[in-house]
């Protein structure tokens, strides 16, 4: 599954944007280390 996700063309592989960083910071403050839930808010990541 991990390799299949790596091959997806819509997957963003570059650095996080400032907007994405802000979303992560805000969500981490609200829900803690729930990375799967945060990832759902970052399409393509």
Secondary structure, 3 states (H helix, E strand, C coil): CHHHHHHCCCCCCCCCCHHHHHHHHHHHHHHCCCHHHHHHCCCCC
